[in-house]
Amino acid sequence: NYYAYGQFRRQDGWRPNSALRQGTAYAGLHYQATDRLKLGLEYSLLRNRIQMPGGLTDEQFHQNSRQSTRARNWLTSPWNVLTLTADYQVSPHTFVSLKTSGNLSGRALVWRNEDGGAAAPDTIDRATGQYVPREVENERFRSLTNELRVRTDYSLLGLDNTLAVGVRYFSGLMHRQGGGPGSTGSDYNLNLYGGGYEYDFEFRTQNIAPFAETVLRLSNRFSLTPGVRFEYLRSQAKGYKEIHGDRLTTDDSRSRSFLLFGVGAEFKATSSTAVYGNISQAYRPIDYSALQPFGVTSKIDPNLKDSNGYNADLGYRGTVDEWLNFDVGGFFLKYNRRIGTVEATDPRTGDSYSLRTNVADSEHKGIETYLEVSPLKLLKLGTRHRLSVFNSLAYVDARYVSGEFVGKR
């Protein structure tokens, strides 16, 4: 079977200089090669060109919310995603799937940036009779993701259970360039005029993650879902950034590995309601921006570590007849080694500098509820019409529990 579509969209924005041209397309082909083997090929495409009208200060917005402060800002972000899939039914109880996805994409920007704020005018230089040069930014993305997954059903204590195991491999490159001297014109033009980029970085990431998860039905009403995942991460950052005539270079590589565990539980209190709970370890790897120099008097902690923590929740959900649908629960999130910037002093020279490091831990707790009532069904009016009244509520209390901001929300 096959399916394909294409769409073109044109939009003239509510504000001047905010036009959009966008084309998207998709094609998918799936072939049942044998009774057990199914192959798939999918391709997604995006092409666009966006004109950006510039930001507004509060004062400008109140004066005229439809005004534009920029007429020379353009953005485009072409994306290409190709995916291959293979599904194989080994036996009535065992299923194997392989998914490979490649991303070949980018993002480009030419603009009169807003140094000095949104109120800084984009005017013609009297000395040259032209607009000031714009800046050019370019980003290119290349990535490959592979995931092999095996799912099998098995019997334990006379009950059906499911086991899923697999491995995921990711390799990605992001090439980021910015601050290039652009043209003095107003058209979409990404060429450089009279110099190179102010910064040029290459970021590479490799990730290998085998995992296993199983649903254990210990009775007709109670089940556990334990899981484990091993993570190997390698991050590389290489490039330069020019600040006030100084060129700051980066050539950093970090590797780390760790285990993550989690378990979920569910107890069917009635035929249509259940009590559930989960707790899972979590991590947030160091992102690319944390590895870039951000000022002449700044440093990055060589011992900078990934953030980690865990999530836990406990709740009650289900339906009552056909008139009530609900989910009420509480949660707790522990966020360790948050990354931030602090002021530090060089013990040798006594000079102060900004240091990007792990600054603090935080705790986040709260409740989340969803209630939906169908009054016509509650009153049993026997009508084919439907009326729904619902409410979604979340309350979060998040505070620092270490560092100089301890106790702050």
FENJOMO-V442408 format. One record per backbone hydrogen bond with DSSP energy under -1.0 kcal/mol. NH is the residue of the N-H (numbers start at 0). CO is the residue of the C=O. E is the energy in kcal/mol with one decimal. If there is no record, write none. Layout:
BEGIN
nh->NH co->CO e->E
nh->NH co->CO e->E
END
This chain:
BEGIN
nh->2 co->27 e->-2.3
nh->4 co->25 e->-2.4
nh->6 co->23 e->-2.9
nh->8 co->21 e->-3.1
nh->10 co->19 e->-2.5
nh->19 co->10 e->-2.8
nh->20 co->48 e->-1.9
nh->21 co->8 e->-2.5
nh->22 co->46 e->-3.5
nh->23 co->6 e->-2.6
nh->24 co->44 e->-1.9
nh->25 co->4 e->-2.3
nh->26 co->42 e->-2.0
nh->27 co->2 e->-2.9
nh->28 co->40 e->-2.8
nh->29 co->0 e->-2.9
nh->30 co->38 e->-3.0
nh->32 co->30 e->-1.5
nh->33 co->36 e->-1.7
nh->37 co->86 e->-2.5
nh->38 co->30 e->-2.8
nh->39 co->84 e->-2.5
nh->40 co->28 e->-2.4
nh->41 co->82 e->-2.6
nh->42 co->26 e->-2.4
nh->43 co->80 e->-2.6
nh->44 co->24 e->-2.6
nh->45 co->78 e->-2.1
nh->46 co->22 e->-2.7
nh->48 co->20 e->-2.2
nh->49 co->74 e->-3.3
nh->50 co->18 e->-2.7
nh->51 co->72 e->-2.2
nh->60 co->56 e->-2.5
nh->61 co->57 e->-2.3
nh->62 co->58 e->-1.9
nh->63 co->59 e->-2.6
nh->66 co->63 e->-1.6
nh->68 co->52 e->-1.9
nh->69 co->52 e->-1.7
nh->73 co->109 e->-2.9
nh->74 co->49 e->-2.4
nh->75 co->107 e->-2.4
nh->78 co->45 e->-1.9
nh->80 co->43 e->-2.3
nh->81 co->101 e->-2.2
nh->82 co->41 e->-2.8
nh->83 co->99 e->-3.1
nh->84 co->39 e->-2.2
nh->85 co->97 e->-2.2
nh->86 co->37 e->-2.7
nh->87 co->95 e->-3.2
nh->88 co->35 e->-1.9
nh->89 co->87 e->-1.1
nh->90 co->93 e->-1.6
nh->94 co->150 e->-3.2
nh->95 co->87 e->-2.9
nh->96 co->148 e->-2.8
nh->97 co->85 e->-2.4
nh->98 co->146 e->-2.2
nh->99 co->83 e->-2.8
nh->100 co->144 e->-2.8
nh->101 co->81 e->-3.1
nh->102 co->142 e->-2.6
nh->103 co->79 e->-2.7
nh->104 co->140 e->-2.1
nh->105 co->77 e->-2.0
nh->106 co->138 e->-2.5
nh->107 co->75 e->-3.0
nh->108 co->136 e->-2.5
nh->109 co->73 e->-2.1
nh->110 co->134 e->-2.4
nh->116 co->113 e->-2.5
nh->119 co->116 e->-1.6
nh->124 co->129 e->-3.3
nh->128 co->124 e->-2.9
nh->133 co->182 e->-2.2
nh->134 co->110 e->-3.5
nh->135 co->179 e->-1.8
nh->136 co->108 e->-3.0
nh->137 co->176 e->-2.8
nh->138 co->106 e->-2.6
nh->139 co->174 e->-2.0
nh->140 co->104 e->-2.6
nh->141 co->172 e->-2.5
nh->142 co->102 e->-1.9
nh->143 co->170 e->-2.4
nh->144 co->100 e->-2.7
nh->145 co->168 e->-2.8
nh->146 co->98 e->-2.4
nh->147 co->166 e->-2.4
nh->148 co->96 e->-2.8
nh->149 co->164 e->-3.4
nh->150 co->94 e->-3.1
nh->151 co->162 e->-2.6
nh->152 co->92 e->-2.5
nh->153 co->160 e->-2.3
nh->155 co->158 e->-2.5
nh->158 co->155 e->-1.8
nh->160 co->153 e->-3.1
nh->161 co->214 e->-1.2
nh->162 co->151 e->-2.9
nh->163 co->212 e->-3.5
nh->164 co->149 e->-2.5
nh->165 co->210 e->-2.1
nh->166 co->147 e->-2.0
nh->167 co->208 e->-1.4
nh->168 co->145 e->-3.0
nh->169 co->206 e->-2.7
nh->170 co->143 e->-2.1
nh->171 co->204 e->-2.7
nh->172 co->141 e->-3.1
nh->173 co->202 e->-2.7
nh->174 co->139 e->-2.4
nh->175 co->200 e->-2.7
nh->176 co->137 e->-3.2
nh->177 co->198 e->-2.0
nh->179 co->135 e->-2.1
nh->181 co->133 e->-3.8
nh->192 co->180 e->-2.7
nh->197 co->177 e->-1.4
nh->198 co->177 e->-1.8
nh->199 co->239 e->-2.2
nh->200 co->175 e->-2.9
nh->201 co->237 e->-2.8
nh->202 co->173 e->-2.8
nh->203 co->235 e->-2.2
nh->204 co->171 e->-2.4
nh->205 co->233 e->-2.2
nh->206 co->169 e->-2.5
nh->207 co->231 e->-1.9
nh->208 co->167 e->-2.7
nh->210 co->165 e->-2.6
nh->211 co->227 e->-2.3
nh->212 co->163 e->-2.8
nh->213 co->225 e->-2.0
nh->214 co->161 e->-2.9
nh->215 co->223 e->-3.7
nh->217 co->221 e->-1.2
nh->218 co->221 e->-1.6
nh->222 co->265 e->-2.1
nh->223 co->215 e->-2.7
nh->224 co->263 e->-2.9
nh->226 co->261 e->-2.7
nh->227 co->211 e->-2.5
nh->228 co->259 e->-2.4
nh->229 co->209 e->-2.5
nh->230 co->257 e->-3.0
nh->231 co->207 e->-2.0
nh->232 co->255 e->-3.0
nh->233 co->205 e->-2.3
nh->234 co->253 e->-2.8
nh->235 co->203 e->-2.5
nh->236 co->251 e->-2.8
nh->237 co->201 e->-2.0
nh->238 co->249 e->-2.4
nh->239 co->199 e->-1.8
nh->240 co->247 e->-2.2
nh->241 co->197 e->-2.7
nh->242 co->245 e->-3.1
nh->245 co->242 e->-2.0
nh->247 co->240 e->-3.3
nh->249 co->238 e->-2.9
nh->251 co->236 e->-2.9
nh->253 co->234 e->-2.9
nh->255 co->232 e->-2.3
nh->257 co->230 e->-2.0
nh->259 co->228 e->-2.8
nh->261 co->226 e->-2.0
nh->262 co->278 e->-2.3
nh->263 co->224 e->-1.2
nh->264 co->276 e->-2.8
nh->265 co->222 e->-2.2
nh->266 co->274 e->-2.9
nh->267 co->220 e->-2.8
nh->268 co->266 e->-1.1
nh->269 co->272 e->-1.5
nh->273 co->316 e->-2.8
nh->274 co->266 e->-2.8
nh->275 co->314 e->-2.5
nh->276 co->264 e->-2.2
nh->277 co->312 e->-2.1
nh->278 co->262 e->-2.1
nh->279 co->310 e->-2.5
nh->280 co->260 e->-2.9
nh->281 co->308 e->-2.6
nh->283 co->306 e->-2.8
nh->290 co->287 e->-1.8
nh->291 co->288 e->-1.2
nh->298 co->353 e->-2.7
nh->300 co->355 e->-2.5
nh->303 co->300 e->-1.9
nh->306 co->283 e->-2.1
nh->307 co->335 e->-1.4
nh->308 co->281 e->-1.8
nh->309 co->333 e->-1.3
nh->310 co->279 e->-2.6
nh->311 co->331 e->-2.2
nh->312 co->277 e->-2.4
nh->313 co->329 e->-2.2
nh->314 co->275 e->-2.8
nh->315 co->327 e->-2.8
nh->316 co->273 e->-2.5
nh->317 co->325 e->-2.3
nh->318 co->271 e->-2.0
nh->319 co->323 e->-2.2
nh->322 co->319 e->-1.4
nh->323 co->319 e->-1.5
nh->324 co->371 e->-2.4
nh->325 co->317 e->-2.5
nh->326 co->369 e->-2.1
nh->327 co->315 e->-2.7
nh->328 co->367 e->-2.2
nh->329 co->313 e->-2.7
nh->330 co->365 e->-2.5
nh->331 co->311 e->-2.6
nh->332 co->363 e->-3.4
nh->333 co->309 e->-2.6
nh->334 co->361 e->-2.7
nh->335 co->307 e->-3.7
nh->337 co->359 e->-3.1
nh->339 co->356 e->-2.7
nh->341 co->354 e->-2.5
nh->343 co->352 e->-2.9
nh->345 co->350 e->-3.4
nh->349 co->345 e->-3.0
nh->352 co->343 e->-2.6
nh->353 co->296 e->-2.3
nh->354 co->341 e->-3.1
nh->355 co->298 e->-2.3
nh->356 co->339 e->-2.4
nh->358 co->337 e->-2.8
nh->361 co->334 e->-2.7
nh->362 co->398 e->-2.5
nh->363 co->332 e->-2.8
nh->364 co->396 e->-2.1
nh->365 co->330 e->-1.8
nh->366 co->394 e->-1.5
nh->367 co->328 e->-2.7
nh->368 co->392 e->-2.8
nh->369 co->326 e->-1.9
nh->370 co->390 e->-2.4
nh->371 co->324 e->-2.4
nh->372 co->388 e->-3.2
nh->373 co->322 e->-2.6
nh->377 co->373 e->-1.9
nh->378 co->374 e->-2.3
nh->380 co->375 e->-1.9
nh->388 co->372 e->-2.7
nh->390 co->370 e->-2.5
nh->392 co->368 e->-2.3
nh->394 co->366 e->-2.5
nh->396 co->364 e->-3.3
nh->398 co->362 e->-2.3
nh->399 co->407 e->-2.5
nh->400 co->360 e->-2.4
nh->405 co->402 e->-1.5
nh->406 co->399 e->-3.1
nh->407 co->404 e->-2.5
END
